[in-house]
Amino acid sequence: MTTDPASPNEYDPTLPETFDSVHATFADLRARCPVAHSTQFDGFWTLARYEDIVNVLRDSDMYITSVRNVVPGSSTTGRRPPLHLNPPEHTPYRRAIDRALSASRVASLLPATQRIALQLATSIVARGDADLVEHFSAVLPVRLFGEWLGLNEAQTEHLASNSRAYIKAWEAFDKPGVVVAGEGLATLARELIEQRRIQPLDPTVDPTSSLLAERDVDGNPFPDVLLAGCVRQVLVVGLVAPPILLGSIAVHLSRDQELQQQLRADRSLIPDAVEEFVRLYTPYRGFARTAREDVTIRGRTIPKDEPIALLYASANRDEAIFPEPDKFILRRPNINQHIAYGRGPHMCAGVPLARQLLRVSLDALLQKTRHFELSGDVRMSGMPEVGPLYVPLRMTPSNS
């Protein structure tokens, strides 16, 4: 879109942020300017309140993902179903992915997740002082995805290096870097598709085989370009949020040693704690929609096809929905209202796997330490995520 020079810059995500300041900014937007315009990234709108965001997510006929689905956006990485398609075209792709994320499939990945988490936790704790993201929370999801996707060791390393480069390029708003890393992921996607065409696996276990077995709304196999785009989306989509969210959890527990010890002493509390952490530190603010026609929200008119960023992290601290929204409340009565995983047809397909990963990760970290605390300043991510990318921890090992 072309930004009118007179358009207001009511939200600037490029300003320096700290772990706490970003949430203060969201609170200010909710109170003062819940429908805000920004001149950054070629111009976009933001919604800060829970009610407005949920209304958009539920109305997939009016608010679509096929024009813009993230801020900042890039037209250099190709179309990647199901996120980049609207219903009903998106639905067969989503069905194929869901089939390989059944409850039984997620449960089958638990032993591998526990093994990887304990290995990584043991390794990072032995360092004594290290960045949690680099040595633990960014490594675990890649290795888990290698298990889920049936990758060999070389392919898993390829995924690790290219996904790391892709994420860093996005964070730096480095479009040439996004292109290079994105092509590396696309190469892996094409390789995986060809392997599964020659030797398909059980589609209830393997997502690539499931996509190859599925048919589009017209009963045809998925076009090669969209099939490759979907596999590429699967390769990276679950690797961005967990490192940031686990980093936020570590920061919180470093600040609240009493809660850290409570969870270490009774690890049965971890599932409930994780759900509140997910609400409190939702790592997304850039997922976006565009409207098919001009819309008016809270008295402000947003023209059709202009990006609308949905501040999930703000919605999940909305005072109108969550009393004492900035406070950690174990077993919060309405915790199931949080929208960290989205709503509607584009709700995260991997919710059960994400919950399992987060619970196992926190359990392993607590099990392998007697105490941990921050040993320096955290470094924050930029849009479209929100949360720390660098979390230096000083850790005291346990005897287990």
C-alpha positions in Angstrom: 0.0 0.0 0.0 1.1 3.6 -0.5 1.1 5.5 2.7 -0.3 9.0 2.7 2.4 11.3 4.2 -0.3 12.8 6.4 -1.2 9.3 7.8 -0.5 9.1 11.6 2.2 7.0 13.0 0.4 5.9 16.2 2.4 2.7 16.7 6.0 2.3 15.9 7.3 -1.3 16.4 10.8 -0.2 15.3 11.5 1.8 18.4 13.8 0.2 21.0 11.9 -2.2 23.3 12.7 -3.9 26.6 11.1 -7.0 28.1 8.6 -4.8 30.0 8.2 -1.7 27.8 6.6 -3.6 24.9 3.6 -4.6 27.1 3.4 -1.1 28.5 3.1 0.1 24.9 0.3 -2.4 24.2 -1.6 -1.3 27.4 -1.3 2.3 26.2 -2.7 1.4 22.8 -5.6 -0.5 24.3 -6.5 2.5 26.5 -5.7 5.4 24.1 -5.8 4.1 20.5 -7.0 0.5 20.2 -7.2 0.9 16.4 -3.9 2.4 15.4 -2.1 3.3 12.2 1.6 2.9 11.6 3.7 4.3 8.8 6.4 1.6 9.3 6.8 -1.3 6.9 5.0 0.6 4.1 2.0 1.3 6.4 -0.4 -0.9 8.3 -3.1 -0.9 10.9 -3.1 -2.6 14.3 -5.9 -3.9 16.6 -5.0 -4.0 20.3 -8.2 -5.2 22.0 -9.3 -8.8 22.5 -12.8 -8.3 21.2 -11.8 -6.7 17.9 -9.1 -9.3 17.2 -11.4 -12.2 17.9 -14.1 -10.7 15.6 -11.6 -10.5 12.8 -10.3 -14.0 13.3 -13.8 -15.4 13.3 -14.9 -13.6 10.1 -12.8 -15.3 7.5 -15.2 -14.3 4.7 -14.5 -10.6 5.3 -10.9 -10.7 6.7 -8.6 -12.8 4.4 -5.0 -14.0 4.4 -4.4 -14.2 0.7 -3.5 -10.5 0.3 -1.4 -10.0 3.5 -1.0 -12.4 6.3 1.9 -10.9 8.3 3.5 -7.6 9.0 6.2 -6.9 8.0 5.5 -8.8 4.8 7.6 -10.1 1.9 6.5 -11.0 -1.6 9.8 -12.9 -2.1 9.0 -16.2 -0.4 6.2 -17.6 -2.5 2.7 -18.7 -1.6 2.6 -21.2 1.3 -0.7 -22.9 2.1 -2.7 -23.2 4.2 -1.9 -19.7 5.7 -1.8 -17.9 2.4 -5.1 -19.3 1.1 -8.7 -18.6 2.2 -11.3 -21.2 2.9 -12.4 -23.3 1.1 -9.1 -23.6 -0.9 -7.1 -23.7 2.3 -9.1 -26.5 3.9 -7.6 -29.6 2.2 -4.1 -28.5 3.0 -5.1 -28.0 6.6 -6.8 -31.4 6.7 -3.7 -33.1 5.5 -1.5 -31.4 8.2 -4.1 -32.1 10.9 -4.1 -35.8 10.0 -0.3 -36.0 10.8 -0.9 -34.2 14.1 -3.5 -36.5 15.7 -3.5 -37.1 19.4 -1.8 -40.5 18.9 0.9 -39.0 16.6 1.7 -36.2 19.1 1.8 -38.8 22.0 4.2 -40.9 19.9 6.6 -38.0 19.8 6.7 -37.6 23.6 9.6 -40.0 24.3 11.8 -38.3 21.6 10.8 -34.8 23.0 11.8 -35.9 26.5 15.1 -37.4 25.4 16.1 -34.4 23.3 15.1 -31.9 26.1 17.0 -33.7 28.8 20.1 -34.0 26.6 20.0 -30.3 25.8 19.2 -29.3 29.4 22.1 -31.3 30.7 24.4 -29.8 28.1 23.4 -26.1 28.7 23.5 -26.5 32.5 27.0 -27.9 32.3 28.1 -24.6 30.7 27.0 -22.8 33.9 26.4 -19.5 32.1 24.9 -19.5 28.6 22.2 -18.1 26.3 19.1 -20.3 26.7 17.9 -19.5 23.2 21.0 -20.5 21.3 21.8 -23.6 23.3 18.4 -24.9 24.3 15.1 -23.4 23.2 16.1 -22.8 19.5 17.6 -26.2 19.1 14.9 -28.4 20.6 12.1 -27.6 18.1 14.4 -28.2 15.1 15.4 -31.6 16.4 11.7 -32.4 17.3 10.6 -31.4 13.8 13.3 -33.6 12.4 11.6 -36.5 14.2 8.1 -35.5 13.1 9.0 -35.0 9.5 11.2 -38.1 9.3 14.3 -36.2 8.3 17.8 -37.8 8.3 20.6 -36.2 10.2 21.9 -34.1 7.2 18.4 -32.8 6.5 17.9 -31.9 10.1 21.1 -29.9 10.1 20.0 -28.3 6.8 16.7 -27.3 8.5 18.6 -26.0 11.6 21.0 -23.8 9.6 18.5 -22.4 7.1 15.7 -21.8 9.6 18.1 -20.0 11.9 19.3 -17.8 8.9 15.7 -17.2 7.8 14.6 -16.1 11.3 17.6 -13.8 11.7 17.0 -12.2 8.3 13.4 -11.5 9.2 14.4 -10.0 12.5 16.9 -7.7 10.7 14.3 -6.9 7.9 17.0 -8.2 5.5 14.9 -9.1 2.4 17.9 -10.5 0.4 18.7 -12.7 3.4 15.1 -13.9 3.6 15.3 -14.9 -0.1 18.5 -16.8 0.3 17.4 -18.7 3.5 13.9 -19.2 2.1 15.3 -20.8 -1.0 17.3 -23.1 1.2 14.1 -24.2 3.0 12.4 -24.6 -0.4 15.2 -26.9 -1.6 14.7 -29.1 1.4 10.9 -29.1 0.9 11.3 -30.2 -2.8 13.8 -32.9 -1.7 11.4 -34.2 0.9 8.5 -34.3 -1.6 10.5 -36.3 -4.1 11.6 -38.8 -1.5 8.0 -39.3 -0.3 6.8 -39.7 -3.9 9.2 -42.5 -4.4 8.7 -44.1 -0.9 5.6 -42.7 0.8 5.1 -43.2 4.5 1.9 -43.6 6.6 -0.1 -40.3 6.0 -1.3 -40.4 9.6 2.4 -40.2 10.7 4.2 -38.2 8.1 2.9 -34.7 7.0 4.6 -34.8 3.6 3.0 -38.1 2.7 -0.3 -36.8 4.0 -0.1 -33.8 1.7 0.7 -36.0 -1.3 -2.3 -38.3 -0.5 -4.7 -35.4 -0.2 -6.7 -33.8 -3.0 -7.8 -30.1 -3.5 -11.4 -28.8 -3.7 -11.6 -30.0 -7.3 -10.4 -33.5 -6.5 -6.9 -33.0 -8.0 -3.5 -33.5 -6.5 -2.0 -30.3 -5.1 -0.1 -28.2 -7.7 3.7 -28.8 -7.3 4.3 -25.1 -6.5 1.7 -25.0 -3.7 2.6 -28.4 -2.4 6.3 -27.3 -2.1 5.1 -24.0 -0.5 3.1 -25.9 2.1 5.9 -28.3 3.1 8.2 -25.3 3.3 5.7 -23.6 5.6 5.5 -26.7 7.8 9.3 -26.8 8.0 9.6 -23.3 9.6 6.3 -22.4 11.2 6.9 -24.2 14.5 10.5 -23.1 14.9 9.9 -19.4 15.5 7.6 -19.1 18.6 9.0 -21.7 21.0 12.5 -20.2 21.5 11.0 -16.8 22.2 8.3 -18.1 24.5 10.7 -20.4 26.5 13.0 -17.4 26.8 10.1 -15.3 28.3 9.4 -18.1 30.7 13.0 -18.2 31.8 13.0 -14.4 32.4 9.8 -14.6 34.4 11.1 -17.5 36.6 14.5 -15.7 37.1 12.5 -12.8 38.5 10.2 -14.9 40.6 12.4 -17.4 42.4 9.5 -18.5 44.7 7.5 -19.6 41.6 10.6 -21.3 40.1 11.1 -23.3 43.3 7.3 -24.1 43.5 7.3 -25.6 40.0 10.6 -27.4 40.6 9.2 -29.0 43.8 5.9 -30.0 42.2 6.3 -30.5 38.5 2.7 -31.6 38.1 1.9 -27.8 38.1 3.8 -27.3 34.9 0.9 -27.8 32.4 -1.2 -25.2 34.1 1.8 -22.9 34.5 2.7 -23.2 30.8 -0.8 -22.2 29.8 -0.6 -19.0 31.8 2.8 -18.3 30.5 1.5 -18.7 27.0 -1.2 -16.1 27.7 1.2 -13.7 29.5 4.0 -13.9 26.9 2.2 -14.6 23.7 5.1 -14.3 21.1 3.0 -12.9 18.2 2.0 -9.4 17.1 2.4 -9.5 13.4 -0.2 -12.0 12.0 -2.4 -10.0 9.7 -5.5 -9.9 7.6 -6.9 -7.6 5.0 -10.6 -6.7 4.6 -12.4 -7.5 1.3 -14.0 -4.0 1.5 -13.7 -0.9 3.6 -14.5 -1.6 7.3 -15.1 0.6 10.3 -13.8 -0.5 13.7 -14.3 1.7 16.8 -15.1 4.7 14.5 -12.0 4.3 12.3 -12.3 3.4 8.7 -9.7 0.9 7.4 -9.6 0.7 3.5 -9.8 -2.7 1.9 -6.6 -4.6 1.2 -4.6 -2.5 3.8 -2.8 -4.8 6.3 -4.3 -5.2 9.7 -1.8 -6.5 12.3 -3.5 -8.4 15.1 -1.7 -7.8 18.4 -2.3 -11.2 20.0 0.2 -10.3 22.8 -2.0 -7.3 23.6 -5.3 -9.1 23.4 -4.1 -11.7 25.9 -3.5 -8.9 28.5 -6.7 -7.1 27.8 -8.1 -5.9 31.1 -11.7 -6.4 29.8 -11.1 -10.1 29.6 -8.4 -11.1 32.0 -8.5 -9.5 35.5 -5.0 -8.4 36.7 -3.7 -9.1 33.2 0.0 -8.5 33.9 0.0 -10.9 36.9 0.9 -14.6 36.7 -2.1 -16.5 38.1 -1.8 -20.2 38.2 -5.0 -21.9 37.1 -6.6 -18.6 36.0 -10.3 -19.3 35.8 -10.8 -18.2 32.2 -7.4 -19.3 30.9 -9.1 -21.1 27.9 -10.1 -17.7 26.5 -6.6 -16.8 25.5 -5.9 -16.6 21.8 -2.2 -17.3 21.7 -2.8 -20.0 19.1 -5.3 -17.9 17.1 -9.0 -18.6 16.4 -11.0 -19.6 13.4 -9.9 -21.6 10.3 -6.2 -20.5 10.6 -5.8 -21.5 14.3 -2.5 -23.1 14.8 -2.6 -26.7 13.7 0.2 -27.8 16.1 -1.4 -26.7 19.4 -1.1 -30.2 21.1 2.5 -30.6 19.9 3.4 -27.0 21.0 1.9 -27.6 24.5 3.8 -30.9 24.8 7.1 -29.3 23.7 6.7 -26.4 26.1 5.8 -28.6 29.1 8.6 -31.0 28.4 11.1 -28.2 27.9 10.3 -26.5 31.2 10.2 -29.8 33.0 13.7 -30.7 31.8 15.1 -27.2 32.6 13.7 -27.4 36.2 14.8 -31.0 36.6 18.4 -30.3 35.7 18.8 -27.2 37.8 18.6 -26.3 41.4 18.5 -22.6 40.5 18.8 -20.3 37.6 18.8 -16.5 37.1 19.5 -13.9 34.5 23.2 -13.1 34.1 22.8 -10.1 31.8 20.4 -8.1 29.7 18.0 -9.9 27.3 17.7 -8.8 23.7 14.3 -8.5 22.2 12.9 -9.6 18.9 11.3 -7.3 16.4 7.9 -7.5 14.6 6.2 -9.9 13.7 7.2 -11.6 17.0 7.5 -10.2 20.5 9.8 -11.5 23.2 13.4 -12.2 23.9 15.9 -13.6 21.3 18.8 -13.7 23.8 18.4 -14.8 27.4 21.7 -15.2 29.3 21.2 -17.5 32.3 23.5 -18.5 35.1 22.5 -22.0 36.2 23.3 -24.2 39.2 23.0 -27.9 38.4 20.9 -30.3 40.3 22.0 -33.8 41.4 19.6 -35.5 39.0 
